[in-house]
Amino acid sequence: MKRPPVTEHTGIVPLSIADAPSLIERLLPVQKLSAEAYKEQMAVHGKTLTALGSYWKGRKPLILAKACVLGCLLPATGNDKRDLEIFEMLMGMDEFSFAARAKRRPGPKEILAKLSLAHLRDYFEVTPDDVLRASAPVDWSNPAYQKVRVAWRKDLPERERRRLEVQLLPRANYRQRVAESYRPEEVPEVHDHIWDEVNAHLGTHAHSFPELLEQLGIMRFGHRPKVADTFCGSGQIPFEAARLGCDVYASDLNPVACMLTWGAFHIVGGTPEERERLARDQQALVERVQAEIDRLGIETDGNGWRAKVFLYCVEARCPQTGWMVPLLPTRVVSKGYRVIAELVPDPARERYEVAIRSDVTDAELAAAERGTVRSDGRGQDPYMVHTVNGREYRTKISTLRGDYKKPDGTTGNRLRLWELHDFKPRPDDIFQERLYCIQWMRPKNSGRSFEYEFRAVTAADLERERVVEEYVAKHLAEWQAKGWVPDMRIEPGEKTDEPIRTRGWTHWHHLFNPRQLLLGALINRETDARLKPAFCQVLNWNSRLSHWSVVDGGGGAVKQTFYNQALNTFLNYGCRGVGYAANHILIDYSLAPLASVSVVVDAIAANELLAPSDLFITDPPYGDAVKYEEILEFFIAWLRKNPPPEFAGWVWDSRRALAIKGEDEDFRRGMVAAYKRMTECMPDNGLQVLMFTHQSGSIWADMANIVWAAGLQVTAAWYVVTETDSALREGSYVKGTVLLVCRKRKGDLKTTRDDLAWEIQEEVEAQVATLTGLNQQARGLYRDENVFEDADLQMAGYAAALRALTRYARIDGRDMTAEAIRPRVKGETTFVDDLIAFAVNTANQCLVPQGIERALWSRLSGAERFYLKLLDMEARGAHKLENYQNFAKAFKVRDFYAMMGDRRANHARLKSAKEFGRAEMSEGSELHGSLLRAVLYALMELQADVDTGQVLAHLTHNVPDYYGDLTQRERVIAIAEYLAGRLESLRPDEASAARVLAEAVRNHRVG
Ligand SMILES: C[S@@+](CC[C@H](N)C(=O)[O-])C[C@H]1O[C@@H](n2cnc3c(N)ncnc32)[C@H](O)[C@@H]1O
C-alpha cells in the first residue's frame, strides 16, 4: 500500500524553511558535546560499530555526526535559548534525558522516601491503598508500612516520571554527569519525553527521529534529506545519518572502508531477523572450519586437549658460536599462570631445547623477564645474547640481519627476499621460525569452563606442524589462484617497508604462517558479504604480527596486528587455534535497525562524485597520520580476487596514487577538487560540514584556501574535544575536531582590503557578543556552567573572520579563487595568509579578559596575554590543559610550558610569582623585558619580605623606559591590580602583595 504524502497528515509546508539559517550556523553546545564525544571515544570496544573492525582507528564519534546532521536540518528560529533547549533534548543532553540515562534509576520507594509530594497517588499506585498517607516523604521504617507495595501509575506520562527522578540526580557538573551515565544511544527510550515540545517548537508532527528528519527535510529541501560522506572511512558519519532517518550516500577510495560502511548499514543496521540468520551462519561457519581442522588432526593432542595458542619465535645462528638461538625478548610465557621458558643447551647440536615450566616462584618469574634479546635502553639497538660454556656472547640484531649503508645513504640488509610461493623460511635463511610452546585447553569435568596448560613442544607436535606445512605447500597455488589466499606484492611505502625490511617479506601472505594461511583460506572460501568483516577481524587478530601479551586476558593473549598503525614485526608472536580465532567470528554486533531509508556505498575518489546530496558531512584525511592507503592492503590482499557480489563493483585496490595525503601542494589540489565536486553536487541551499583536527594556526589559511577555491563560503566553525591521550602515554595532549560549516558562495561580491578589515572586526565582535550573550541567557539551563568557554569564543571568532572573508569572490581586484589555488612558495606569505593572520588577530583582540583595558591589551606581548588570560580562566575554576594549548597557539606563544606550574590534563595551572623566582628574565625567554615579568618579580620579592624601596628600585630597572615613559607606570599599576583581583582566592598572599605593589608604585615619586 502506498503511504500518503507526509505533508497530508502532518500539515508541514514543503520548503517553508528552505532559506532559513541552520541551527549549527548560529549555535552549538560544544562543551556538552565535547563531554559526550569524549565518553564515546573512551568506550573503545563498547562503541556501536567498532566490533566490525577494531583495526580502524580514526573513528569520529557517532554523537558528533548526530549533532552535525541535526544542526544542519534544524532552523535557527531567532529564539536562541529555545533552539538550544530543543536541540539538547534531541541530543539526550537535557535534565530529563539524564533521568533515563542514569545507570540506576531510583525505584518508587526510594523516591517516596526522599521527595516531598502533596499527592503521591498522582504518580503511584499503592496496595493496599488505605495505609499510606496522601503525601510524601514516607518513612519506610514505620512497621505499619512493611506490607505496602508501590508502583508507578500505568497512565503516568514518561515526562512526569522523569520530573521526579530528575530531583534525585546528583548535583554534579556536566562532565561528571556524563561520566556516570549511559550514552544516549545506549538507552532506546531516552527521547520518549521530548516530542510534544519538539513539535510545538518546530511545527512538526513527529514521534521519532526518522519522522522528524523526513519532515525537516521536506521543509528545507522538499524531500527526505540526503546526506553524503565522500570520505566515509569506517562509516561512522553515514551510519548515524541513516540511523536518524536520512537517505545516505557514502563513498571512499578504499574498498575496506566501503566494506566497513556496508557492514554498518547491513549488519548493525539490519533487521532482527537478518541478525538471527547471521548468528546461525556464524555458528555454522565455525563448525565447518573446525570439522576440517579436526579432519586434519592438527590442533588436538589425542588426549582430549585442543590447542588454544601456538607460540612461535624467530631463531638465528650466533655468528660467534655457531649456535642456533631462539630470539625471545622475554622468557616469561604467562604471568597469570606463572609460566616461563627455559633454554636447555644441547651442545651436540649447538642449539637449545625450550623447556616450559609452570607455577614458578616470584624470583624465577622475575629472572625470566630478561630473554635472549635485550636492549640497553630506549633508542638503543637490540642485541641477541646467550651464554656458552660460561661465556656471554652478544650480537646486534642489525648485525644478524647484515645491515649496511647503500651508496644512496639508505640502509640495506642481507635478508633474502621471500618469493611468491614461500610461506616459511628456507633452511639457509638468516631468520628461521620456531614453535616453542603450545597452550592447550580442555573442558573441565563440570563442563562449564576450561582448564589450560602451557607445554613444551613434543615430537608429536612437530609432526603436526609438518602435516600443516605439507598441506599448505600442496594447496597454496590453488588457493591463490582462487583468491582465497593473497598473491599480492607488498608495494613499498612508509609503513609497508617495515615487513620487507625486517623480515624480507615481499607478499602479503608472508605475514601469515602456515596454520594462519590454512585457517584464512578455509574461512575466506566459506564467507559471504555479511561474514567478511568478521573474516577480516580474524586476520587482524591472527597474523605473524599478532603480538603475544604475557599479561592480558589473565593468562596471556594474542593481540591484534593493528594495535597501532605501524605494521611492526615481532620476534615472537601467537597463533590462534580455531576455537580462539572463532571469537572474532561469533560476534554479537550491536543492533540498530535502520528505518526504510536508501543507503548507497561507492568506492570512488571524492572528486569523481556523481550523486547529488543536500548535506555533505565529511572528515577528510587532513594531516592524517594514518596511512589508510598503505596499511589496509593487509586486508585488500585477501579480498580482492574473489569479493562477494555485494562488493564486486568496488575497485579492490588501494589506489595509493589517488589518495589525498600529506600537507603540500598535491594535498591542497586534491582537497580542492574533491570539495569543488561536492559543491557542484549540492543544491543552492545545501550545507557542508567539514571536520578537521586542529593542529596549528596555518590550518586556517589552508582551509580558507580550499573553501574559497571550491566555491564555498564559511558560515560557522566549532571546536569539539573528541579525546585526550590516555595517561599511558607521556604528556597530555588534547585532540579536538573543528567543524567548519559552509554554504555555496553565490554571486560575485567584491570588496577592498580596507573595507574588509572593518567588516572582519564587526563580524568577529558580533559573533563573540552573540555567544557570550547566550552564556548569560542560558544561565538557568546550564546551572553555573557556560555554554561556551573562551576557547569556543575564540574559535567562533576565527569562523566569523573566515565568514567575512570567504563571502567575497574578489578582493582588491584579485580573483580569490585563482589566488587560493596559486602554488605556495616556501617561506612566502600569500595575500590569503595575510588576511587570515589579520582575521585571527582581530578575533584574539576580542577576547580581552575583563579588568584589562583594550589599550593596554593591545600593547602586551603574546606571552603576557597568555598569562593574564589564562589566570582569568583559572580564577573561574578552569584548569584544563587544552585551554592552555589553545591559547598558546592563539597568542603565538612558543614555549608556554615555561610558564606552567602544573601541566596535568585537568589540573593545569600557571606558575606563581614565587615559582617563577628569578627564572624567565633573560633574553631567551618570551617574557624577557616585559611588564608582566617585572611585576611578577616584584611580587616574588615582596613575598620574600624584601624592603619595598628595594623592590621598587628593581622594578624601575626591570621595566623598560620606566622613567622616560610615564605611561609605563600606569600599566604596571593596571597589571598589579588585575593580578590582585584574579589571585584573591587562588593565592591570597600573592594577591595582597600585588595590592601593596600597586599602591607603592602609585605613591612612588619619579624624579
Ligand atoms: C579521516 S578518514 C575518515 C574517517 C571516518 N570519518 C571515520 O569515522 O571512520 C579519511 C578517509 O578518506 C579516504 N580517502 C583518502 N583519499 C581519498 C580520495 N581521494 N577520495 C575518497 N576518499 C579518500 C581514506 O581512505 C579514509 O578512509
The ligand as a Tripos MOL2 file, in Angstrom:
@<TRIPOS>MOLECULE
LIG
   27    29     1     0     0
SMALL
NO_CHARGES

@<TRIPOS>ATOM
      1 C1         39.8580   10.5860    8.2350 C.3       1 LIG1
      2 S1         39.3200    9.2230    7.3000 S.3       1 LIG1
      3 C2         37.6180    9.1790    7.5680 C.3       1 LIG1
      4 C3         37.2560    8.5260    8.8610 C.3       1 LIG1
      5 C4         35.7810    8.4060    9.1020 C.3       1 LIG1
      6 N1         35.1420    9.6840    9.2870 N.3       1 LIG1
      7 C5         35.5210    7.5140   10.2720 C.2       1 LIG1
      8 O1         34.9300    7.9760   11.2700 O.co2     1 LIG1
      9 O2         35.8890    6.3590   10.2360 O.co2     1 LIG1
     10 C6         39.5800    9.7380    5.6810 C.3       1 LIG1
     11 C7         39.1970    8.7540    4.6070 C.3       1 LIG1
     12 O3         39.4360    9.3710    3.3460 O.3       1 LIG1
     13 C8         39.7390    8.3430    2.4220 C.3       1 LIG1
     14 N2         40.3700    8.9630    1.2380 N.ar      1 LIG1
     15 C9         41.6290    9.3960    1.0510 C.ar      1 LIG1
     16 N3         41.7660    9.9390   -0.1680 N.ar      1 LIG1
     17 C10        40.5530    9.8710   -0.7740 C.ar      1 LIG1
     18 C11        40.0450   10.2820   -2.0270 C.ar      1 LIG1
     19 N4         40.8140   10.8780   -2.9230 N.pl3     1 LIG1
     20 N5         38.7450   10.0590   -2.2940 N.ar      1 LIG1
     21 C12        37.9430    9.4450   -1.3950 C.ar      1 LIG1
     22 N6         38.3730    9.0350   -0.1960 N.ar      1 LIG1
     23 C13        39.6650    9.2400    0.1160 C.ar      1 LIG1
     24 C14        40.6090    7.3880    3.2140 C.3       1 LIG1
     25 O4         40.5540    6.0940    2.6440 O.3       1 LIG1
     26 C15        39.9490    7.4440    4.5940 C.3       1 LIG1
     27 O5         39.0350    6.4100    4.7390 O.3       1 LIG1
@<TRIPOS>BOND
     1     1     2 1
     2     2     3 1
     3     2    10 1
     4     3     4 1
     5     4     5 1
     6     5     6 1
     7     5     7 1
     8     7     8 2
     9     7     9 1
    10    10    11 1
    11    11    12 1
    12    11    26 1
    13    12    13 1
    14    13    14 1
    15    13    24 1
    16    14    15 ar
    17    14    23 ar
    18    15    16 ar
    19    16    17 ar
    20    17    18 ar
    21    17    23 ar
    22    18    19 1
    23    18    20 ar
    24    20    21 ar
    25    21    22 ar
    26    22    23 ar
    27    24    25 1
    28    24    26 1
    29    26    27 1
@<TRIPOS>SUBSTRUCTURE
     1 LIG1         1 GROUP 0 **** ****
